[in-house]
Amino acid sequence: MTFDDLKAQIAAGGIDTVLVCLVDMQGRLMGKRFHAEAFLDIVGGETHCCNYLLATDIAMATPDGYATTSWSRGYGDYILRPDLTTLRPVPWLDGTAMVLCDILDHDTHAPVPQSPREILKRQIARADAMGLTPVMATELEFFLFRGTADEIARGGFRLDTYSTYNADYHIFQTSKEEPVMRPIRNHLRAMGVPVEGSKGEAEAGQAELNIRYAGALAAADHHTLAKHAVKEIAWQKGCAASFLAKWHADRVGSAAHVHQSLWKDGVNAFHDPVRPLGKSRLLDHYIAGLLKYAAETTYFVAPYVNSYKRFARGTFAPTQIVWSIDNRTAAFRLCGADTKSVRIECRVPGADMNPYLALAATLAAGLKGIEDRLELPAPFTGDAYDDDDSHHIPRTLRDAREALLRSAMLREAMGDAVVDHYARAAAWELAEFNRVVTDYEIARGFEQA
């Protein structure tokens, strides 16, 4: 939707509400609902939000320990500047449009470094300076449950999946979910998010949404808008969608695989038809960077304690930091070998990732591999679950946080302020989890301890 389109629809009475949104640390949309005519007054100007929105946890608590804002600093304002290139309708809400915003410092009007969109923009600019354009696509996996999230919470989180058996590629089983999935596909296409399709995933009640590749920032925007849409449309249909990485010990987790390539002069720079597998030396260096810095970037693709429950043998979630050719047991899978669409798929992220942070961190690692001309080891063959110790993905959030703090690569690529900010978020998640007594502990030790 162009700005002129919006003005015309406002004048005709078709649009009366504009969602003015930022993306928070968790990858969620936060913001305000403007009357459409009032929104026209802020375009070219600004609106404000409390700066705590980039310093909360997933439950919207306000932990201390952030350099950017705190109770002692009074929780002031950030400026929100609408990015009109992201203006679009919201078809499942009557009379509503949406725009994403850049987050600016209230005093200097400079971009806020800790903003997820800004973190990704910085890495895109770095690639651009190398003459390269990052092109990416994400897959969204999630579970559908009967009853809205509010109803499930009031019922003590007794969860009933929408379907009852493995729905992977299963047309009859997924037909039962069409009252939810069909409007998700259609509304997102109407919104301008290039959804290609959906399918059942490898568990009862699990679905996957596929979105066409795009520039890295657009890919992250598409992912965030799709995730938001899935939750809202599911709610409208009387059910709940969860992107929790691992909702049950005996069920597979939900992933958010990221397909990555770098383009130059309009063609895929990862493709070289005269080299083995059709992959260029540039791709070799990029994958080598992903491998070398995988532990350091893990926090940005697995940000919660629960995220690490997903990395389990025999679940299609990786456990080993290895690359392989079309092998779903590896952390990094070469796709499209010997074709112009050759690319690398990162299989580490869970569905709970913030796409801007995940894309930025993996892009930073790959670009560092190119800069340092890192050598790519031979591809792994066989079952990567059998090689359980040599190159294991960090096993806990604590391990990932320590790797993040030590990362000279990420400090150079993102800045100390960004690394320390998100390391503080990880520390808070650990502290919050550690203070809780779980049902498992009580059931296991109530009588036996």
Helices and strands as residue ranges (DSSP letters): H 3-11, E 17-23, E 29-35, H 36-42, E 47-50, G 51-54, E 77-89, E 96-105, H 116-129, E 133-146, H 149-154, H 171-175, H 178-191, E 195-200, E 206-211, E 214-215, H 216-236, E 239-242, E 258-264, E 267-268, G 276-278, H 281-292, H 294-297, G 298-300, G 306-309, E 323-325, E 332-335, E 343-346, H 355-371, G 384-386, H 397-406, H 408-414, H 416-434, H 439-445
